[in-house]
Amino acid sequence: MPPTPETNERLQILRQYHHIAVVGLSAEEYKPSYGVSAYMQRAGYDIIPINPRYAGQEILGKHVYASLTEAKAAGEPIEIVDIFRRAHYIPEVADEAIQVGAKAVWVQLGIESEEAGQKVRAAGLPYVEDRCIKIEHSRLPG
């Protein structure tokens, strides 16, 4: 499997794109998805919560959508798709990310999917896996 993009490329993704659809964002403050999303929101990123369990509610002051497709149909500008799901769900989410025109797919620390990586790269998009977007953001200068 090709490696995840190098540090400079990952940082470039975070410099270039500021709308992050977080698939699997939990409303429970102790969950990693919530903490990472809250951090990224404080850093100036637009968080778009995606979780069918909370659809129609709010997390971090933002409307929660059941899917990426629903968020896109509502006019949300999806650039980075940050995935907090188990590995066997990642290829399906990757397919949807490609369909809605995402600019990059990011899979959280500890999660890998060769199938999803192949799909995303074949679509010409950067694919980052087994990396925390919050940790990577903290490496940005300034």
C-alpha positions in Angstrom: 0.0 0.0 0.0 1.4 3.5 -0.8 2.3 5.5 2.2 0.2 8.3 3.6 1.3 11.7 2.4 4.4 13.1 3.9 4.2 15.7 6.7 4.6 18.7 4.3 1.7 17.5 2.1 -0.5 16.8 5.2 0.2 20.3 6.4 -0.6 21.7 3.0 -4.0 20.1 3.1 -4.7 21.8 6.4 -3.5 25.2 5.0 -5.5 24.9 1.8 -8.8 23.6 3.1 -11.0 24.8 6.0 -14.3 22.9 5.8 -14.1 19.6 7.5 -16.9 17.1 7.4 -16.4 14.8 10.4 -18.0 11.4 9.8 -18.8 9.8 13.1 -18.7 12.9 15.2 -20.0 12.1 18.7 -22.0 14.5 20.9 -20.2 12.9 23.9 -17.5 15.3 25.0 -15.1 12.6 26.2 -15.0 10.9 22.8 -11.9 11.6 20.6 -14.1 12.8 17.7 -15.6 15.5 19.8 -12.3 16.7 21.3 -10.5 16.8 17.9 -13.4 18.6 16.2 -13.7 21.1 19.0 -10.0 21.8 18.7 -10.2 22.2 15.0 -13.2 24.5 15.3 -11.3 26.7 17.8 -8.4 26.8 15.3 -10.8 28.4 12.7 -12.0 25.4 10.8 -15.6 24.9 9.8 -16.8 21.6 11.2 -19.7 19.8 9.5 -21.0 17.0 11.8 -22.0 13.8 10.1 -23.7 11.1 12.2 -27.1 9.5 11.5 -27.5 8.9 15.3 -27.7 12.7 15.9 -29.1 13.9 12.6 -31.2 17.0 12.9 -29.6 17.9 16.3 -26.6 20.2 16.9 -23.0 19.3 17.9 -20.5 22.1 18.6 -23.3 24.6 17.6 -23.6 23.1 14.1 -26.4 21.1 12.4 -25.8 17.4 12.3 -26.4 15.6 9.0 -27.1 11.9 8.5 -24.6 11.6 5.6 -22.1 13.5 3.5 -24.7 13.4 0.6 -27.3 15.2 2.8 -24.7 17.8 4.0 -23.7 18.5 0.4 -27.4 18.8 -0.7 -27.9 21.3 2.1 -25.1 23.5 0.6 -22.2 22.6 2.9 -18.8 23.1 1.3 -17.1 19.7 2.0 -13.4 19.9 1.5 -11.7 17.4 4.0 -13.7 14.3 5.1 -12.3 13.3 8.5 -13.5 9.8 9.3 -14.0 8.5 12.9 -15.4 5.0 12.0 -14.2 1.5 12.2 -12.0 0.3 9.4 -14.7 -1.8 7.7 -16.8 1.3 7.1 -14.0 3.4 5.6 -14.4 2.2 1.9 -18.1 3.1 1.9 -17.4 6.5 3.4 -14.6 7.0 0.9 -17.0 6.3 -2.0 -19.4 8.9 -0.7 -16.6 11.5 -0.1 -15.6 11.1 -3.8 -19.2 11.4 -4.9 -19.7 14.7 -3.0 -16.5 16.2 -4.4 -14.4 16.2 -1.3 -10.8 17.5 -1.8 -9.1 15.1 0.7 -10.0 12.1 2.8 -8.5 11.8 6.3 -8.8 8.6 8.4 -8.0 9.0 12.1 -5.2 7.6 14.2 -5.2 3.8 14.5 -7.5 3.2 11.5 -6.3 2.0 8.1 -8.0 0.8 4.9 -6.1 -0.3 1.9 -9.3 -0.5 -0.2 -10.3 3.0 0.7 -6.9 4.3 0.0 -6.9 2.8 -3.5 -10.3 4.2 -4.2 -9.4 7.7 -3.0 -6.1 7.8 -4.8 -7.6 6.5 -8.0 -10.0 9.5 -7.8 -6.9 11.8 -7.6 -7.4 12.9 -4.0 -5.0 12.9 -1.1 -5.6 10.1 1.4 -4.3 10.3 4.9 -4.7 7.4 7.3 -3.6 6.5 10.8 -3.0 10.2 11.5 -4.8 12.6 13.9 -5.8 15.8 12.2 -5.4 17.7 15.5 -1.8 16.4 16.0 -0.9 17.3 12.4 -2.5 20.7 12.8 -0.4 21.4 15.9 2.7 21.0 13.7 1.7 24.0 11.6 4.1 27.0 12.2 2.6 30.0 13.9 
